[in-house]
Amino acid sequence: MSDLIFLKPVLKENIWGGNRLKQFGYDIPSDHTGECWGISAHMNGDCIVDGGFYDGWSLSELWEKHRELFGNIQMDRFPLLVKIIDAKEDLSIQVHPDDTYANEHEHGSLGKTECWYVLDCDSDGKIVIGHHAKNKAELKNMIEQKRWEELIRMVPIKKGDFFQINPGCIHAIKAGTLILETQQNSDITYRVYDYDRLSDGKPRELHIKQSIDVIEAPYRAAEIDPRVTVEHGVTITSFVECDYYQVKKLDVDKTGQIEFHAPFTNVSVIEGEGTINGKKIEKGTHFIVPFEYGTCCFSGTLSLIVSSI
């Protein structure tokens, strides 16, 4: 049986970041730390294996040289990326391309389908998701005329909410929000609007043409219908299953066990502490369950977000 693959997160500073990633036990670089890349093999943040037989290997190296750990799936890169995002200030209003557009315009990159689990937010928390333009022509006019109040669709949020963000969906995380994001392994973002903020004295780059190219108009909401089941002491909330991933939340109170049947499973501990097969895990731990690992036996009080392809 292969070891569980524990990973050291990559922490990133951002103009909009804060200091709440400390609560996950991370040694953050500053009070403007916006992102923890907890499970990533992307060149902009390649996680390092922490302990076990492959200690010190990067996840991308493990993927290239030991594909059997990932079910020998035939993909040219590790397909997923899991982040925790701390938005002390508003993120830019943005959109992501699909695989076809990204491959053509972004040097062979994957597109970016993503989803958000709200870990925490202000009592009056909101996010931007979608827009009010009736068609592409109206969308183009509203963007070019900077009619942001009319254009963007704001929705209230609360802790525990889940959102699927498909390519072409205009979106933004707002100030005071802490989320766990599961996404395709891509770092392509097109900024539509950035509140005229300055970074190092200059406005950050916008991507108006690309944004108009890829934003879907009219907006269509992604359907989410969470299902809850209980198996062997584990409460399983199934949020989404799409072409790129399936994402679930697991809750354990005292003891529980589960066997994962995917080629590999990403696991992030979002609350509590305990053990998995005798190994200590706690809030902020990220690991991968490799192919045919067998039964995972949990003890303690734990909430986990898991993803697989």
N, C-alpha and C positions, 0 to 999 in steps of 0.2 A: 504494500500500500504506500502511495506517495505521501509526503508531508503536505500539510497545509502550507500555502505560500503567503507568509506575512510580509507586508510591504511598508517601507518608510515613506510617508507622504511628502510631496513636494509643495512647499508653501510659497505663495506669490503675493507680492505687494501690488496694490491698485489704487488709483486716484480716489476711488469710492469705498475702499476697504476700511475695516475697523479692527477691533481687538477681541471679538467674541470667539475666535477660534481657539483662544486660550482655554475655554471651558472643555475642549476636547483633549486637553493635556498636551497641546502642541507648543513648542518653543517658537513663538512667532517672531519674525524679523523686525516688526515695527507695529505701531498702532494704525497702520494703513494696510493691514494684511487682509486681502479680499478672498483669496482662494486657497483651498487645500485640494491638491490633486491626489486623491487617496489611492486610486487604482488607475494607473496610466502607463502606457508604453509609447506615448507620443514624444517626438523629438524635443518638443518645447517643455517637457516635464516627464522624464522617464523614471518611474519609481524603482527603488533598489530593494531587493529581497532582504528581509531582516531576520536572520537566524536560519537554522535548518541546513540541509545538504547544499542548497544553492545560495547560501549567505553571500551577499555582496554582488550577486548578478543583477543586471538590470532586467526589468520585465521584458523589454524588447529582445534582449539577448536570449532570455529563457524561451520566448516565443519562437525565435528563429532556430534554436538548437535542440529544443526538447518539445516539439509539437505534440508528442504523445501525452503530455500533461494536459493538453487542451483538446483531446479527442481527435487529434490529427486532422482538424478541420482545415480545408483548403482556402485560406484567405491570405491576402498579401500582407496583412498587418493585424495586430491585436485589435479586435473590432470595437471595443467599448472604452469609455473613460468615465470615471466616477469622481465627482467633485463635491466639496462642501463650500458654499459661497456665503460670505458675510457682507451684506450690503449696508454699510453705515450711511452712505449717501445713495441717491438714485443711480442705477446703471443707465447707460445710453439706451435710447430706443433703437432697436436693432432687428435684424432678420438674418436667417441662415439660408444658404442655397441647398438644393438637393444634390444627389450624387452626380447627376448628368451635368448640371451647370458647374459644380465645383471641379469636376474632372477636366472640363473644357477650359475653364477660366482661372483655375487655381492650381496649376501644375500637377494635376492628377490627384488632388486631395479628395477625400470623402466629403460628402455633404454632411449636414448636421441636423439629425432628428434628435430631440432631447425631451426630457421630462423632469418635472420638479416635485419633490416632496417638501412641504413647508415644515421645517423643524421648529421655527419660532417666528413670531412677527409682532409688531406693535398692535395694540387693541383696535386701532383703526387702520390696520394694514391693507394695502392695495397692491396690485400688480397691473401692468399693461399687458393685455393679451388681445390681439385682433384690432380691427379698425372699423370705421363707419362708412368708408367710401363704397359707392354702389357698383363701381366698375373701375377698370384700369385707368381710363381717361380722367375720371374724377380723382382717383388716387394720385396720379401724376400732378394734377393741378394743385391739390391740397398740400403735397410735399413741397412743390416748387414755390408755393405762396406761403409756406411755413404756417399753415393753419392747424397747428398741432392740437389745440383744444378740441376742435371739431373732429379731427381725424382719429385720434387714439381712443381705444376702448379700455376703460379702467374697470377692474372688478375687485370687490372686497375679498380678503383672504383671512383664514384663521389657521392656527397650528393644526397639522394633520391633513391639510388639503393636498390634493395631487392634481397636476396639470400636465397634459401631453402637448408639446410644442412641435408641430410638424414644420418642415421646411416651408418657407413662404409665409409663415405666421409672424407678423410684427409683434414684438414683445419687449418687456423690460421688467427687471426686478427693481422694486422701489425701496427707499430707505427704511431701515429697521427690520429687514427681512433676512432670515437665515434659512437656507435651503440645502437639500442634498439633490444634486443633479446627476442623472444618468444620461449619457449621450453617446452618439457615434464618436469614434476616435478621430476627431477633427478639431481644428482651432480656427475655423473660418467664420468670422462675424462681419456683417455689413452694418455700419452705423448709419442710421437715418437721421438722428438728431441727438445732440449731446448737451443741450441746455446752454450752449455757448460757453462751456467751461474752458478754462485754460489749463494746459499741462506744460510746465516749464515755460510759461509765458506765451504759449501758442495754443490755438484751438486744436483739438484732436482731429485727426483725419476723418472725414465723412465719406460714405460710399453711395452717393445718391443714385447714380446710373445703375449700379449693380442691384441696389435695393428695389428700385422701380422694376427692374428686370424680373426679380424673383418673388416679390410680394404677391400673394394670391388675392385677387379681388373679383367678387366680393369675399369677405372673410367667412370661412366655414369653421365652426368649432369642432375640435376633436372630441369624439364621444368617449367618455370614461364611465364605466359601470363597475365599481369595485365589488369583489365577491369575497366573503369571509367564510373560511372553513377551519375546523380544528382537527389536527392529526397528531396523535401520540404526544399530547401535552403542548403542542405548538399551535398558536392561533395564526393563521395565514391569511393576510389580506392581499388578494391579487388585484393589482391596479391596472396593468396594461399588458397587452401582448401585440406587438406590431412586427413589421418585417425585420426590424433591427435588434429588438430586445424584448424580454419580458421582465417586469419589475414587480416585486412583492415585498410586503413587510411581514416580518416574523416577530411574534411576541412570545416570550417564555417566562413563566412564573414558577420558579423552583426547579423543575426538570422538564425536559422534552427532547424528542429526537426526530430527526428527519434525514432522508436520503435524497441527494440531488442526482438527477438523471441527465442533466445537460452536459455538453462537452466540457464546460467549466462553469463555476458559479462565483460571481463577485459578492463579497459580504462586507458591509460596513456597519459597525456597532454605533447606533445613534443615541442610546440611553442604557444606563445600568452597567453592571459588571457581573462576571461569572466565569465559567470555563466552557471550552469545547474540547471534548475528548481529553480532559485533564489539563489543557493549556489555558492559561489565564487570558481573558479578553475583557475589554472595558470600553466605555464610550470613547470614540476616536480611533479604535482599532480597525484596520482594513486588511482583508486577506482574500485569497482565492482558494476555493475548493477545487482541486484538480479532477480530471476525468476518472470515473470509477473509484473515487476515494472510499466509498462505503458510507456507513451510518455516522452522522454527526450527532453526538450526544451532548446536550447543553445542560448546564446547571446554573442557577442564579436567577436574577431578574434582569431580563435583556430585551431590548428592541433592536431589530436589525433590518436594514434594507438590503435585499439581494437582487441580483440581476444576472441574466444569462441570455444567450442568443437562441 
